[in-house]
Amino acid sequence: MAQAAVDGILREAAGRHARGDLDGAARLYRKVLAQRPGDPNALNLLGLLERQRGDLARALDLGGKAVSARPHSAIFLANYGATLAEAGRLPEAVRAMQAALAHRPDDPVTLRNLGQALTALGQHGAALAPLRRAVELAPEAPEAWLALAHAMREAGEPEA
């Protein structure tokens, strides 16, 4: 399958995914993978979809394959890290998110996710810097403010 055809199918699948047509999107992602089994974009996107469906084992498998195919992709690492965190594999999640931030240091979502994972690991002080940066980059994001407030309370700074 030519790259232009793959790109077109992935665009259509992503559109369906965004509209909530998970079955239609999954069918198209799988169509790409049937023709190009290691396509990292299809692996990543299908992994996100499976995470959304709650199939964390499948999401981790697909996300891991996407990261293996493109180990320096910030978005693949960030997505995989978020899935690892959701699966409770926090030390691995922290490593994946730190690797993502090495390539894209100003991603507020990954910074927030990293801070939340560090907080969950009891590393409250270490969680503060990424959470403060997330709030600085995306002051309109209530999730970042809540995560920062929680980490500050846990770190012994409740008055802040």
C-alpha positions in Angstrom: 0.0 0.0 0.0 1.4 3.4 -1.0 2.2 5.9 1.7 -0.3 8.4 0.4 -3.0 5.7 0.7 -1.9 4.8 4.2 -2.0 8.5 5.2 -5.5 8.9 3.8 -6.8 5.9 5.7 -5.1 7.1 8.9 -6.7 10.5 8.4 -10.1 9.0 7.9 -9.6 6.7 10.9 -8.5 9.6 13.1 -11.6 11.6 12.1 -13.8 8.7 13.1 -11.9 8.3 16.3 -12.4 11.9 17.1 -16.1 11.7 16.4 -16.4 8.7 18.8 -16.8 6.0 16.1 -14.4 3.7 17.8 -15.4 0.6 15.9 -15.0 2.3 12.5 -11.7 3.8 13.5 -10.4 0.5 14.8 -11.4 -1.2 11.6 -9.4 1.3 9.6 -6.4 1.2 11.8 -6.4 -2.6 11.5 -6.7 -2.3 7.7 -3.5 -0.3 7.7 -1.8 -2.8 10.0 -2.9 -5.7 7.7 -1.1 -4.1 4.9 1.8 -2.6 6.9 2.1 -4.6 10.1 4.7 -2.4 11.8 3.2 1.0 10.8 4.0 3.0 14.0 1.3 5.6 13.5 -1.4 2.9 13.2 0.0 1.1 16.2 0.1 4.3 18.3 -3.4 5.3 17.3 -5.0 1.9 17.8 -3.2 1.7 21.1 -4.9 5.0 22.2 -8.2 3.7 21.0 -7.8 0.4 23.0 -6.8 2.5 26.1 -10.0 4.5 25.6 -12.0 1.3 25.4 -10.3 0.1 28.7 -8.2 -2.7 27.2 -5.0 -1.7 28.8 -3.2 -5.0 28.0 -3.8 -4.5 24.3 -3.1 -0.8 24.5 0.3 -1.5 26.2 1.2 -4.1 23.6 0.4 -1.7 20.7 2.0 1.3 22.4 5.1 -0.6 23.1 5.4 -1.7 19.5 4.9 1.9 18.4 7.7 3.1 20.7 10.0 0.2 19.6 9.4 1.3 16.0 10.1 5.0 16.8 11.9 5.2 20.1 12.5 9.0 19.8 8.9 9.9 19.1 7.8 12.2 21.9 4.1 11.6 21.2 4.5 7.8 21.2 6.5 7.9 24.4 4.0 10.2 26.1 1.0 8.1 25.0 2.8 4.9 26.1 3.7 6.6 29.4 0.1 7.6 30.1 -1.0 4.1 29.4 1.6 2.6 31.7 0.5 5.0 34.4 -3.1 4.0 33.9 -2.1 0.4 34.2 -0.3 1.2 37.5 3.1 0.6 36.2 4.3 3.9 37.6 8.2 3.6 37.5 8.0 2.6 33.8 5.5 5.4 33.1 7.9 7.9 34.7 10.7 6.7 32.5 8.6 6.9 29.3 7.3 10.4 30.1 10.8 11.6 31.0 12.0 10.3 27.6 9.1 12.1 25.9 10.0 15.3 27.6 13.6 15.0 26.5 12.3 15.4 23.0 9.4 17.8 23.7 10.1 19.5 27.0 7.2 22.0 26.9 4.3 19.5 26.6 1.9 20.5 29.4 0.0 17.2 29.3 3.1 15.1 29.6 4.4 17.4 32.3 1.1 17.0 34.2 1.1 13.2 33.7 4.7 13.0 34.9 3.9 15.0 38.0 0.9 12.9 38.8 2.9 9.7 38.4 5.6 11.0 40.7 3.0 12.0 43.2 1.4 8.6 43.1 4.9 7.1 43.7 5.2 9.3 46.8 7.9 11.5 45.2 5.9 14.7 46.0 8.9 17.1 45.9 10.0 15.8 42.5 6.4 16.2 41.2 6.3 19.9 41.9 8.6 21.1 39.1 6.9 19.4 36.2 3.5 20.4 37.6 4.5 24.0 38.1 5.7 24.0 34.5 2.5 22.4 33.3 0.5 25.2 35.0 2.8 27.8 33.5 2.4 26.5 30.0 -1.4 25.8 30.2 -2.9 28.1 32.9 -6.4 27.4 31.6 -6.1 23.6 32.4 -7.8 22.8 35.6 -6.4 19.3 35.7 -2.9 20.8 36.0 -3.9 23.1 38.8 -5.6 20.3 40.7 -2.6 18.0 40.3 -0.3 20.8 41.5 -2.4 21.5 44.5 -2.5 17.8 45.4 1.3 17.5 45.1 1.8 20.6 47.1 -0.4 19.3 49.9 1.4 16.0 49.9 4.8 17.7 49.9 3.8 19.7 53.0 2.9 22.9 51.3 -0.8 23.1 51.9 -0.9 26.8 52.4 0.5 27.4 48.9 
